[in-house]
Amino acid sequence: MNPVGSALGAAAGLAGCGALAGLLPRHRARTVLAGVCTAGTGAAGAAAGIAACAGDRWSLVLPGVLPLSGLHLAVDGLSGPFLTTAGIVIAAVALYGTGYVRPAGTGESARGVQTVLPLFALTLLLVPAAASVSAFLMLWELMALASLVLVLAGHRERSAVREAGVWYAVMTHLGLVLLLAGLARFAAGAGGQTFTDLRAGAAGLPGGVRSAVFVLTTVAFASKAGAVPLHVWLPRAHPEAPSHVSALMSAAMVHLGLYGIVRVGFDLLGGGPRWWWLALMGAGGLSAVYGMLQAAMASDLKRLLACSTSENTGLMLIGVGAAGLFADAHHEELAALALAAALLHMVNHSAFKALLFCAAGSVLRATGLRDLDRMGGLRARMPLTAGLFAVGALGAVALPPGNGFVSEWLLLQSLIHGLAVPGEVTSIVLPLAFAVIALSAGLAAAVFVKALGVGFFARPRSDRAAGAEESPPAMLAGMVLLAVCCAALALVPGLLGPALDRAVAVAGFRHGASLSGTGIQAQLDGVSARLSPLWVVAALTAATAAAAGLPRLVRRRPRRTRARLWDCGGGAPTPRMAYTATSFAEPLQRVFDDVVAPEQDVDVTPVRESAYLVERVRYRQRVPDRLEHRLYRPVLAGLSHVGAAARRLANGSAHLYVGYGFCGLVTVLLALAVGW
C-alpha cells in the first residue's frame, strides 16, 4: 500500500478522534486526548510528507464526496516539504498545547476550540494534497473557517479578539473571492478543473487570461501569507489567538500562500512574463522591510513576532520572484537555486517561528503579559524558556549558527550569481533585492536583541514578571522538539537537498542540485559556492572558547578585594532606569520617522496654585500601521457612508419593496433579451 496514502488516512482518522475527544465533558481528559490525537495527526502528516520527499507519489479520487466533480487528491514532490513541515509543527505544538491550555472557563479550553483544533490541523495537511479546483477551494475555505473559530477563542474575555476576528474574516474571504474567480476562469479556459487538465490547457490560454489568473490567485495567496499591504489581519489575529494556535497559523498556515503561488504560477501555468515576477519581488521587498520596521516599533511580544512573519514572507516571495525572473531569462540553474532557497527558508521559518510563538505563550501563561515594557528578569525565573527563545531568535536574525542563516545565504548566492544574467532589469533589480535582504537582516537583529534583552534580562519591571514560574513539562517538551529541529536545520541542511530538488523539478526546473552532503554547495555555470555549517559552528565555538578562556590562563590571579562599587551618589539602579522596548526602538524610529509616522502626545499638568510649576508630565507615543491608515481607513469610511445612505432605501414600505422586485425582474428580462 502506498505510504503517503496510508499516512494521510491515519492523519484523517486521528483528527476525527481528536474532534470527538474535544466534546468530552471533563476538561483535563478533553485537553489531553484532543492534544494527543492532534499530535498523532501531525506525526502522520509528517510521515506522508517524508515519503513524498523521498519520491513517492499518491493520488485518490472520491467521486461521491463533492457533487458533480468529486474529490481529487494527489501528493507529489512539491507537496512533500509543506506536508513535512506542517506535520512536525503540528505534532510539537499539539504536545505543547496539552500543557498550555489553562483551566476550564477560559476561551482556549472550550469544547468548540478543542474540537476544531484537530480539524484545523488536518486541513493544513490536506490543502497541499488537493488536486482539483473544487477540492482546493473547499479545503482552503475549511482551513480559513477553522482558523477563524480558533482566533475567536477569547472573544468573551477581550474586545480586541472580536475586532481581530472581523478583520481576519473579511480579509480571508475577500481572498477567497479572488481565488475563486481566478481558478474558475482558469478551469473554464482549460476545459477541466483537475490540476492535470489545468496543466494541459494552460499553454492554449490567451496571454491576458493567463495574466488575469496569475494576478487574481497571487493576490489571494499573498493575503493569506501576510504580504504587505495585504497583511493587516496578521498583526491583529496572531497576537489575539491562543499561542499554540498562533504558532500553527504563523509557522504552517501562512506558508500555504507560498505553496499556492508556486503551484499555480510555475506548475499549473508553466511560468509567465517577466513583469509577473518583478511585481512579486517588489511585494516581497516591501513586506521584508516594512514588516520588520513594524516589528521594531512593537512592544507587544506576539505582535512583534507576527510582524516578523510578514518579513520572512517577503524573503520567500523575493526568492520565488527571482526564480521566475531567471526562468524568463532561460537560466534554469539560477531559477532552481532561487526557488530552492525560498522553500528552504519556508522550512527554517516554520521551525524558529513556531518555537518563538510557543516561548511567547510560555511567558504569557506564566505572567499574563505581552508587553515587553512590563517584563524583565525572566531569564532567572524561566531559564529554559529564555534559552529556547534565544534559539529561535538566533534563527530569526539569520546569523550563524542559526538555521535562518543557511537559507538566506542560499538566497543571496542566487542573487549574486544572477548578476551575470545580461539585461538592465537584472542589473537594477538584483542589487536592490540584495540591499533589501541586508536591511531586513539588520533590522531583525535589532528587533530580537530588543525582545530577548528587554523581555528576559535586566530587572523585573512588574510584580507579575518577578513572580513568574517555569512552564509545565509538556510545554517545554514541545519547545525542545522545535529547538532540536532548528539545530538540525542549522547543522545539516544538506539532508534536505534531494527533497528540494524534487520540489523544484515539479515546478518545472530539472537542473541544479542546490544542497548536498552536510553543507551547502551551489554549482552555477562553473562557479562554486560552498558553505559548511558544521565548520562554521566549530569555528564559532573555538573562537568563543578562546575569547573566554585565554585571558583567564594568561593573567595572574589578582588579589580579591571586596568593596562597594561607586554609584556616583545616585544609589542602586532601579527597574525604572533600565531600557524599555520603546526606548530601545527610539533611535530606529528617528531614522525611519518619515516611514513609520509615529503619533506623539505630551500632556503637561501644572500645579493648581501656580502655572509655572509642573505637577505631572505624561508622554504617550503610538506607532500605527501607516499603510492601514492610508489604504484601508478611507475605504472603510467610504463603505460606512454608502451603508448609511443605503438605509434610506429600506424604509419599511412593502409597496416600495414590491417595486424593487418588479424593477429587478424587468432588468433581468431585458438583459436576457439583449444577450440572447
N, C-alpha and C positions, 0 to 999 in steps of 0.2 A: 504494500500500500504506500502511496506517496507520502513522505514525511511531512511535507508542507500542509497537505490536506488534513492529515491526522492531527497535527499540532493545532491548526485553526479550529478543527472540530472540538478538540479538547478545550480550547480557549472559550468557544461559544458555550459549551456545557458548563464550565466553571463560572462564567459570567452569569448564566441563568441561575445557578445555585447561589451565587453571591447576592443576586437580586432578591431571591426568595428569603435568604438569611436576613436581609435588611428589613424584612417585615416582622421579625421576631419581637415579642413584647419586652424581653429583658435587654436592657441597654448594653451590658458588657458582652453578653453572648452575641448580640447582634453585631457589635463592633468587631469582635474578634473573628467571627465566622465570615462576615462580609469582607473583612480585610484579607483573610487567608485565601478566600476564593478569588478576590481581585488579584492578589499576588500570584496565584496559580494561573490566572488568565494572562498576566504579563509574562510569566515564565514560558507558558505555551506559545504565546506570540513571538517571544524571542527565539524559541526553538524553530518556529516556522521561518523566521527571518534568517537565521543562521543557515538553514537548509537552502533557502533561496540564494543567499550569498555564495554558497558552495556550488551553485549551478543547477539546482533542482527547479523545475517549473511545475506549475499546477494550474488547473482550470476546472470550473464547475458551472453547470447551467441548471438552474432550478426553475422550470417553466411555470410552475403554479404559484410562485411567491408574489410576483408582480403581474398585474393584468397586462395583456397584450404582448409585453416584451419578455417577461420572465426576469430572473435574477442571474446575471452573468458575473462570475468572479474569476480572477486569474492573478497569479503571482509570478513575477519574473525577476531578473537581476536588479531592476530599478526599484522594485518594491522592497527588496531584501534589506537594504540599510535602514529604511524607515521603519519596517516591521521590527527589526532587531533593536534599534534604539528605543522605540516606543515600548516594546515589551520589557526591556531591562528597567527603564524608568518607571513603568507601571508597577513592576514587582517590588522595587526598592521603596517607592512612595507608598504603596499599599501597606508594606510592613511598617513603615514609619507612621502611617495613619492609624494603625491599631493602638499606638501609644499617644498620638496627638489628640484624638477626639476626646473632648472634655466630658464631664458627667452629663447625665440626661437633663434636658431642659435648654440646652444650647442649640444653635442652628445646625452645626455640623453633626450633631448626634441624632437628629430627627430621622424617623423611619424613611421618609421620602428621599433624603440625601443619601442615606446608606444604601437604599435600593438603586438609586440612579448611578452611583459611582461605578459599580462593576459594568453597567451597560455603557457608560461613557468610555471606560477602558476598552471595551470590545469594539466600539466604533472607531477608536484610534487605530485599531489593528485592521479593521475591515476596509476603511477608506482606501489605503494603498492597494487593496486586493480587488477593488471594483473594476470591472472590465466592460462596462457599458454606460451610456449616458444616464439611463434611468436608475441603475444601481448606484452610480456615483452620486447623483443628486439626492437620492433617498438617504444614503449613509451620511452624506455631508450634512443634510438637514437634521438627522438624528443626533449627530455629534454636536451640532450647534444648540439644539434644544436641551440635550443632556447637560452640556456645559453651562447653559443659562440657568437651569434649575440649581446647579451646584454653586454658581456665583451668588444666587439669591438666598443662600442658606441662612445668612444672618439678617434677613430683611426686617425681622421684627425687633432686632436689637439696635440697628443703626440705620438712620435715614440715608446715609451715603451709599449703602448697599443697594437700595431701591433706585437711586439715581444711576449708579453704575450698571445695574441691570437694564434700565431703559436704554442707555447709550449702547450697551452691548447688543441688545435685541435689535435695535434699529440698524446698527452698522452691519451686523451679520446677515440680516435679512435683505438689506439693500444689496449686499454682496451676492446673496443667493439669487436675487432677481437678475443681476448682471450675468451670473454664471449660467442660469437657466437660458437667458437669451443667447448667449454665445454658443453654448453646446447645442441648443436646439437648432440654431442656424447652421452649425457645423454638420449636424446629423442630417438636416434637410438637404444640404448641398452634396453630402457624401452618399446619400441614398441608403443609409443604415445607421443604427445607433450603437452598435457594438464597437469597441475600440479597433477591432480588426477591420470593420467597414470604414471607420474614420481614417485609418492609415491608408487604406486602398484608395479612398476617394479624395484625399487631401490634395493630391497633385492636380486634379482636374478642377479645383475651385478657382474662380477668378481672384486676382490679387487683392481687390478691395474686400471681398468676402473673407479671405484669409486674414487680412489685417484687422477687420472688424472682430473676428473670432478671437484673435490673439489679444486685442486691446480689452475686450469685454471680460474675458476669462482672467487675464493678468490683473486687472483692477480688482476683481473679486478675490483672487488668491492673495494679492498683496494686502488687501484689507484684513484677511484672516491672519496673515503673517505679521501684522503690526507695522507695516511700512509707512513712513511719513509721506503724505499728510493724512493717510487713512488710519492712523494709529490711535485716534482719540479715545477709543473704547479701552485700549490696553492699560494705560496708567490708572484707569478707574477700576476695571474689573479685576485685574490681578491682585491689587492690594486688598480689595474687599472680600475676595473669595477666601475660604479656608486655605491655609498654607499648603497642604498637600494637594489641593485642587489647583492652586496657583502653580505648583511645580509641574503638574501634568499639563496644564494649559501652555505654560511658557517653554517647557522642555520637550513637548511632544506635539500638541495641537497646532501651534503656530508653524511648525515645520511642514505640516501638510500643505500649507500655502506654497512653500517652495517646491514640494512634490508636484503640486498641480501645475505650476509654471513649467517645470522641466518636462512633465508628462505631455502636456498639451503643446508647448512651444517646440520641443525637439522631437519627441517620439511620435505624436499624432500628426502635427502639422509638418514635421520634417524640416524645421528651421524656417527662416524668413529673411527679409531685407535688413540692411544694417540699422535702419532707424529704430526697429524694434528693440534691439539690444542696447543702443545708445540711450534710449529712453529708460530702459531697465537699469542701466548703470547709473544714470542720473538720479533715479529714485533711490537706488541703493546708497549712493554717496550722500544724498540729503538725509536719509534715515540714519546713516552711521554717525554723522557729525551732530545733527540736531538731537537725535535720541540720547547721545552721551552728554550733550550740553544740558538737557533736561535732567539727566541723572545727576550731573554735577551740582545742580541747583537744589535738588530734592533733599529734604531732611527726613522724610518718611522712608524707612528702610525698604519696605516692599515696593513702594513706588519707584525708588531708585533702581531696584532690580528689574522692574517692569520696563522702565525706560532703557535700561541696558539691553533688554531683549530687542527693542527696535534697532539699536546699534548693531547687534550681531546679525539681525535680519538684513540690514543694509550691506554688511560684508558679504553675506551669501548672495545677495542679488548682484553685487559687483562681480562676483565670480561667474554667475550664470550669464550675466550680460557680456562679460569678456569672452566667455566660451562661444556665444552666438556671434560676436564680432569677429573672432578668429576664424570661426567656421565660414562666415561670409567671405572672408579673405582667402579661403581654401588652405588654411593652416590647421589641419586636423589634430596634429600633435599638441599644439598650444591649446586648442579648444578642449581636448580631453584633459589636459592638465588643469585648466581653469575650472572646469566642471567638477573634476575630482577634488580640487581644493574646496569648492563650495560645499560638496557633500561631506567631506571630512570635517569641515567647520560645523556643519549641522550636527554631526555625531559628537564632536567635542562640546558644543554648546549644550546639547542635551544633558551631558554628564555634569558640567560645572554649574549650569543654571538650576538644575533640579537640586543639587547639593546646596546652593546658596539659598534657594527658597525654603528648603527644609530647615536650614540653620536659622533663617529669619523666623520661621514658625516656632522653632525651639525657643528663641528669645521671646517671642510674643507670648507663648504659653507660660513661660516662667515669670515674665514681668508684666504682661498685659500692655506692653509698649511697642510702638513702631517708630516713635520719634527719636532720632539719634541724639537730639539735643538733651534728652532726658535720660539717656543711657550712661554708659561708662562703668568701668570696673568689672565687666562681665568676664574678662579673662580669668580672674581669680575665682569668681563664683561659678562659672560654667567653662572650665578649661577645655573639655572635649569639644563642646560646641564651637568655642573660639578657634581651636585648631582646625576643625573641619571647615569652618567658614573661611579660614585662611587658605586652605587647599583649593576651595572653589574660587576664591578671589585671585589666586595665583594663575588659575586657568583663564579667568576673565580678562586679566590685564595683558595677556599674550606675551609674557616674558618667560624665558626658560627658568626652571624646568616645568612650567605649567603646560597643560595639554593644549590650551588655545594657541600657544606659540607655534606649534607644529603646522597647523592648518593655515594660519596667517602667513607663515614663512612660505608655504607652498603657493599660496595665492600671489604673494609678492614675486615669487620666481616666475610665475606665468606672465605677470605684467612686465617684468624687467625684460624677459626674453621676447615678449611681444613687441618691444620697440623695434625689433628687426623687421617687422611687417611693414612694407612700404605704404606710404599714404599719409596725407596731412591729418586725417582723423585720428589714426593711432598715435601719431607723434604729439597730438594735443591731449587726447582723452586719457591715455595710459599714464603719463606723468601726473595728471590731475587725480586720477584714481589712486596712484601711489601716495600722493600727498594726503588725500582723504583718509586712507588707511593709517598713515603715520599719525595724523592729527587725532583720529579717534582712539588710537592706541595710547597716545599721551594723555588724553582726557580720561580714558579708562583707568590708567594708573592713578591719577589724582582722585578719581571717584572712589576706588576701592581702598586706597590709603585712608581716605576720609571715613569710609564705612567701618573699616577694621580699627583704625586708630581711635576715632571718636566713640564708636559704639562699644568696643571691648577693652580699651586701655584707659589710662588716666584714672580718675576717681569717679565713683558713682555720683550722678547728678540728681538722683531721686531716691526715695525710700524703696520704691519697687525694684530698682536696679540693685540697690545694696542688699536686698533680701532675696535675690534670685537663687534658684537651685537648679542643679543639672537635670537634664531631661531623662525620662524613663528609658530603660534598656531597649525597648522596641524602636523608639525614635532614633537612638544612637546607632542601632544596628542598620537601619535603613540608610542613614547618612554615611556610615562606614562603607557600605556596599557601593554607594555612589563615589566616595572618595577613592576606593580601590579602582573603579572604572576610570576615574580621572588619571590616576597614576599609571595604569596600564596604557592608556591612550598617549600619555606623555612619553613613556619609555619605549614602547614597542608599537608605534603606529604602523610599521611596515606589515604587520599581520593583517591589516585591512586592505592591503594592495589588491589581491585578487577580487575582493568584493567590489571595490571601487571601479576596477577595470570592467567588470561585468555590468555595473550600473551605467557607466559612460558608453559602453557598447550598445546597450539597449537604447540610449539616447541618440545613437547614430554615429558615435566616434569609436572606431575599432582599432585605433593605433595609440600607443603611448602608455607604457607601464609607469604610472606616476610614483608608486610606492613599492619598495621591495626590501626584503630582509628585515633587519631590526631598525633600520633608519629610513631615510627618505632619499630617493635617487630620481632625478628628473633628467631624461635624455632628450634633448631638443636640438635636432639638426647638428649633431657633433659637439654640442656644448653640454657639459655635465655639471650639474649642481647637486651636491650631496650634503646631507646633514645626518649625523648620528646622534639621536637624543641621549643614548646611554653614555656616550663620551662627553656630551655637554654636562650631564648630571654629575659624572665623575669629576670633571674639571671644576665645576662649581663647588662640589663637596670638598675637594682638595684645597681650593683657594680659601674657602670659609674656615676650614680646619687650620690652615696655615696662618691666616689672619688672626684667629683667636688664640692659637697655641704658641706661636713663635715668641710673641712678646713675653709670655709667661716663662718661657725657657731661657730667654736671653737675660732679662733683667734680674738683678738681685732682689731677694725678698726684703722689702723695706720693713722698718720697724713700724708697727701699727700704733697709731695714737688715736684714741677716742676723744672727739671734741664735737661740740655742736657747730654746725655749719652757720656761717654768717648769712643772715637773711635780709641784710640792708635795713634792718629796723622795721620791716613790714610784717613780720610774723609768719607763721606757717601758711603755705598756699592752701586755698580752699577750692572746692569743685567749681565755684563761680569764676575762678581765674583760668580754668582750662579752656582750650579751644572747643568750640561747638561746631556742629556740622555747618551752620550758617556762616560762622566766621571763617571757617576753613575754605569755604567756597567763594568768599567775598573777592579775593584777587582775580579769580577766574571770571566772576560776574563783571568786574570792572573791564576786563579785556574784551568780553563779548557783550558789553552793555547794550549795544545797538541791536543785537540779535535777540537776546532774551527779554529785553524791555521790562526790567523789574518795576514793581509798584511800591513806593515807599510813603510812609506817613509818620510824621513826628507830632506828637500831642504833648504840649507843654502846659502843665497846670501850675499857675502861680499860687503863692501863699495868699490866703484871703485878705490879710491885713496890708499886704504890700504887693504892688505889681512888679517890683524889682527882685523879689526873692522867689525862687522856684521850689515848689513842693515836690513835684514829680515830673519826670520826662519819660514818655512812653514812645518807643520806636517800633514800628511794625513794617515788615517787608514781605512782599508776596511776589513770586515769580510765576506768572500764569503762562499757560501754553499759548504763545503768540499766534501760531498757526490756527489754533482753535478759535481764537478771538477774531482773527481776520477772515477766516474761511467759513466757519460753522455758525458763529453767532449771528451774522447778517442773514444767513439762510433761515435759521430758526426764527429770527424776528419776522422775516417776511412771511413764513408759513403761519406764524401766530396771527399776523394781521389778516391773512387770507382766511384763516379759520374763523376769526371774529366776524369778518364780512359775510362769510358763508352762512352764519347762523341766521341771517336775515331771510335766507331762502326757506327756512323751516320755521314758519310762524304758527304752526298748529292747525292750519286750514286744510280740511280734507279736499275741498274743491281745488285748491292750489296743487296738492299732491297728485290728484287725478289729471290735472293739466300737464304736470311734468311728465307723467307716464304717457299721455297721448302724444306730446311733442317728441318724446324719445322714440316711441313706436314709429311715428311718421318719419323721423330722421333715419332710422334703421332701414325702413322700407325704401326710402329714396336712395340710400347708399347702395342697397342691393340691386335696385333697378338700374342705376347708373353703371355699377360694376358688372352686371350681367350683360 
